[in-house]
Amino acid sequence: HAAAFRTTPQALEGWGVFEVFPDDPPPAIAEFVAAVRTSLDTVVATRAADNMAVRAYAVPGSDGEADERYWSAANAPVLGPDGEVSHIVSAVQDVTGEVMERRSEEARTLLMREVDHRARNALTVVQSFVRLTTAASLEDFRRVVEGRVEALARAQTSLAARRWEGASLRDVIEGALAALSQPGKYSLSGPQVLLRAEHVQAMSMVVHELATNAAKYGALSTEGGALDISWTTPPGGGLSLVWSEAGGPPVEPPTREGFGSRLITQLSRQLGGEVAYAWRPEGLRAELTLSPVI
């Protein structure tokens, strides 16, 4: 007992069970003491053994800092000649290792479920790319599908970098543009925004589709073209992202909606927002407005 609580037998000898605890304990210790008292009262009342539930009780570590430990106790009665409880034998165990192992196993199980879910989702998205992508030639088809799969992979990498808790909006945008443009061709401005994990893939694909269009027909397709991307977070929450191209070939509204445009629209809705286009002669301007859940 003394070793477990980092004290000495001399410091404990002669004291009652509850007298060794502080007189005015903090809430965590008070709860621990209350659990011990309840278990001992149960033994006296029932004259039967009681197993106390596992409880946390921090003890001073070798460096003097609090070391979180977990304990269980089996309290058994010793009955006198009259059948009443005369003593209680309390066997206390430090079960910190078991608790941590259980937590670790639970975390591994949750992680595997999450990885399985995301892998299935990614494969479903890839299947939709293959089914719905259209191109004039097999080579064009291969290039388009490959670009979209790479964008999906970048989203997974961004998530993994933050342990699947989300991803930086700036990192997502820069990752998409790095595959299609030189850094001097575009500028980014906006506050630090952490995308929720479930939004990273959709945002990565939206930026990829816009960047691909700019590289083929817009500002990123010519030497003098430039792209400016800015975003703000309105007071009420959400996100407003403006994609503004200039200096590229003359721009005209498309005569038909391709899969890329439909994909942007669907992904914007998935993000809880919408996208608006302005086909200006000097270059495309697209504004993505997302709801506060971002």
C-alpha positions in Angstrom: 0.0 0.0 0.0 2.8 2.4 0.9 4.8 1.6 -2.2 1.7 2.0 -4.5 0.9 5.4 -3.0 4.6 6.5 -2.9 4.8 6.9 0.8 6.1 4.8 3.8 4.6 2.2 6.1 5.5 4.5 9.0 3.4 7.3 7.5 0.4 5.0 7.3 0.6 2.9 10.5 -2.0 3.7 13.1 -4.2 5.8 10.8 -7.8 4.9 9.9 -8.6 4.1 6.3 -10.1 7.5 5.6 -7.7 9.4 7.8 -4.8 9.0 5.3 -6.6 11.1 2.7 -6.6 15.0 2.8 -9.2 16.6 5.1 -10.5 18.8 2.2 -9.7 16.7 -0.9 -10.2 18.0 -4.4 -13.2 16.5 -6.3 -11.3 13.6 -7.9 -10.0 12.4 -4.6 -13.3 13.0 -2.9 -15.0 10.8 -5.4 -12.4 8.1 -4.8 -12.9 8.3 -1.0 -16.7 8.2 -1.5 -16.4 5.0 -3.6 -14.3 3.3 -0.9 -16.7 4.3 1.8 -19.7 3.0 -0.2 -18.0 -0.3 -0.8 -17.1 -0.8 2.8 -20.6 0.2 3.9 -22.0 -2.4 1.5 -19.8 -5.1 3.0 -21.0 -4.2 6.6 -24.6 -4.1 5.5 -24.7 -7.3 3.4 -21.9 -9.3 5.2 -20.7 -10.2 1.8 -17.7 -9.3 -0.3 -17.9 -6.3 -2.6 -15.8 -5.5 -5.6 -15.2 -1.8 -6.0 -15.4 -0.5 -9.6 -12.1 0.7 -11.1 -11.3 4.3 -10.1 -8.7 6.8 -11.0 -6.4 8.1 -8.2 -3.3 10.1 -9.1 -0.2 9.6 -7.0 3.0 11.7 -7.0 5.5 10.4 -9.5 9.2 10.2 -9.1 9.5 13.8 -10.5 6.9 15.1 -8.1 4.2 15.5 -10.8 0.9 13.7 -10.5 0.9 10.3 -12.1 -2.6 9.1 -13.1 -3.2 5.6 -11.8 -6.2 3.3 -11.8 -7.2 1.0 -8.9 -9.6 -1.7 -8.1 -10.4 -3.3 -4.7 -12.0 -6.4 -3.4 -13.4 -5.9 0.1 -14.3 -9.1 2.0 -15.8 -9.4 5.5 -14.5 -11.3 8.5 -17.4 -12.3 10.6 -17.3 -12.6 14.4 -18.9 -15.3 16.6 -22.2 -13.3 16.5 -22.2 -13.3 12.7 -21.6 -9.6 12.4 -18.7 -8.0 10.5 -15.7 -7.6 12.8 -13.1 -6.8 10.2 -12.8 -6.1 6.5 -9.9 -7.4 4.4 -9.3 -5.0 1.5 -7.2 -6.3 -1.4 -6.3 -3.3 -3.6 -4.8 -3.7 -7.1 -3.1 -1.2 -9.4 -4.8 -1.9 -12.7 -3.4 1.0 -14.7 -1.7 -1.3 -17.2 -5.0 -3.1 -17.9 -6.9 0.2 -18.3 -4.4 1.6 -20.7 -4.2 -1.6 -22.7 -8.0 -1.6 -23.0 -8.1 2.0 -24.1 -5.3 1.3 -26.6 -7.3 -1.6 -28.0 -10.5 0.4 -28.2 -8.6 3.2 -30.0 -7.1 0.6 -32.5 -10.6 -0.8 -33.1 -12.0 2.7 -33.8 -9.1 3.5 -36.1 -9.6 0.3 -38.1 -13.3 1.0 -38.5 -12.5 4.6 -39.6 -9.9 3.4 -42.1 -12.2 0.8 -43.4 -15.0 3.3 -43.8 -12.8 5.8 -45.6 -11.2 3.2 -47.8 -14.7 2.0 -49.0 -15.7 5.6 -49.5 -12.6 6.4 -51.6 -13.1 3.3 -53.7 -16.7 4.4 -54.4 -15.6 7.8 -55.4 -12.9 6.3 -57.8 -15.6 4.1 -59.3 -17.7 7.2 -60.0 -14.7 8.8 -61.7 -14.2 5.9 -64.0 -17.9 5.5 -64.9 -18.8 9.2 -65.4 -15.6 10.8 -66.8 -15.8 11.5 -70.6 -12.9 12.3 -72.9 -12.1 12.6 -76.6 -9.4 9.9 -76.4 -8.2 7.1 -74.2 -5.1 9.2 -73.3 -7.3 12.1 -72.3 -9.5 9.8 -70.2 -6.5 8.3 -68.5 -5.0 11.8 -67.7 -8.3 13.1 -66.3 -9.0 10.1 -64.1 -5.4 10.0 -62.9 -5.6 13.6 -61.9 -8.8 13.1 -59.9 -7.4 10.0 -58.1 -4.3 12.0 -57.2 -6.5 14.7 -55.8 -8.3 12.1 -53.7 -4.9 10.7 -52.5 -3.7 14.2 -51.5 -6.9 14.6 -49.4 -6.1 11.4 -47.6 -2.5 12.5 -47.0 -3.7 15.9 -45.6 -6.0 14.0 -43.2 -3.3 11.6 -42.1 -1.0 14.4 -41.3 -3.4 15.6 -38.7 -4.4 12.2 -37.5 -7.7 12.3 -39.3 -8.9 15.3 -37.3 -9.2 17.6 -40.3 -6.9 19.6 -42.6 -5.7 23.1 -43.2 -7.6 24.8 -46.0 -4.4 26.5 -47.2 -2.6 23.1 -47.3 -5.5 21.6 -49.3 -5.4 24.4 -51.9 -1.7 24.5 -52.2 -1.5 20.7 -52.6 -4.0 20.9 -55.5 -2.3 23.8 -57.2 1.2 22.4 -56.8 0.3 19.5 -59.2 -0.9 21.9 -61.9 0.9 25.2 -61.6 4.1 27.0 -60.6 3.9 28.8 -57.3 4.4 32.3 -58.9 1.2 31.9 -61.0 -1.1 32.1 -58.0 -1.6 33.9 -54.7 -3.5 32.8 -51.6 -4.9 35.0 -48.8 -7.1 34.2 -45.9 -7.2 33.3 -42.2 -6.2 29.9 -40.8 -9.1 27.6 -41.4 -9.2 23.9 -40.2 -11.6 21.9 -42.3 -13.6 19.2 -40.7 -12.4 15.7 -41.6 -15.5 14.9 -43.5 -15.1 18.0 -45.7 -11.4 17.6 -46.7 -12.0 15.2 -49.6 -14.8 17.3 -51.1 -12.8 20.6 -50.8 -9.8 19.0 -52.3 -11.8 17.7 -55.3 -13.5 21.1 -55.8 -10.1 22.9 -55.9 -8.7 20.2 -58.2 -11.5 20.6 -60.7 -11.2 24.4 -60.7 -7.4 24.2 -61.1 -7.7 21.6 -63.9 -10.1 23.9 -65.8 -7.7 26.9 -65.3 -4.7 24.8 -66.5 -6.6 23.7 -69.7 -8.6 26.8 -70.6 -8.0 29.6 -68.1 -5.4 31.7 -66.4 -3.0 28.8 -65.6 -2.8 27.9 -69.3 -0.9 31.0 -70.5 2.4 32.7 -69.5 0.7 36.0 -68.4 -2.2 34.5 -66.6 -2.6 34.8 -62.8 -4.9 33.2 -60.2 -5.9 34.8 -56.9 -7.7 32.7 -54.2 -9.0 34.4 -51.1 -11.3 33.3 -48.3 -13.0 34.9 -45.3 -14.9 33.5 -42.3 -18.0 35.6 -41.8 -19.0 36.6 -38.3 -21.9 34.2 -38.3 -19.6 31.3 -39.2 -19.0 29.4 -42.4 -16.6 30.1 -45.2 -16.6 32.3 -48.3 -13.9 31.4 -50.9 -13.3 33.4 -54.1 -11.4 32.0 -57.1 -10.5 34.8 -59.4 -8.6 34.3 -62.7 -7.1 37.0 -64.9 -4.8 37.4 -67.9 -5.7 34.1 -69.6 -7.5 33.5 -72.8 -10.9 35.2 -73.4 -13.5 33.4 -71.3 -17.0 32.5 -72.4 -19.7 30.5 -70.6 -19.6 26.8 -71.4 -22.2 25.6 -73.9 -22.8 22.4 -71.9 -22.2 21.2 -68.3 -19.5 18.5 -68.1 -18.9 16.0 -65.4 -16.4 18.3 -63.8 -18.9 21.1 -63.4 -21.5 18.7 -62.1 -19.0 17.3 -59.7 -18.2 20.8 -58.3 -21.9 21.5 -57.8 -22.5 18.2 -56.0 -19.4 18.6 -53.8 -20.4 22.1 -52.9 -23.7 20.8 -51.7 -21.9 18.0 -49.8 -20.0 20.8 -48.0 -23.3 22.5 -47.2 -23.0 25.4 -49.6 -23.2 26.5 -53.2 -20.9 27.8 -56.0 -21.6 30.8 -58.2 -19.8 31.6 -61.5 -19.1 34.9 -63.2 -17.7 34.3 -66.8 -15.9 37.6 -67.1 -13.9 38.3 -70.3 -10.7 38.7 -68.3 -11.2 35.4 -66.5 -13.4 33.2 -64.5 -14.6 34.2 -61.0 -16.1 31.5 -58.8 -17.4 32.1 -55.3 -17.9 29.1 -53.0 -20.1 29.9 -50.0 -20.3 27.4 -47.3 -22.6 27.1 -44.2 -21.3 27.5 -40.6 -20.9 23.7 -40.2 -17.5 24.0 -42.1 
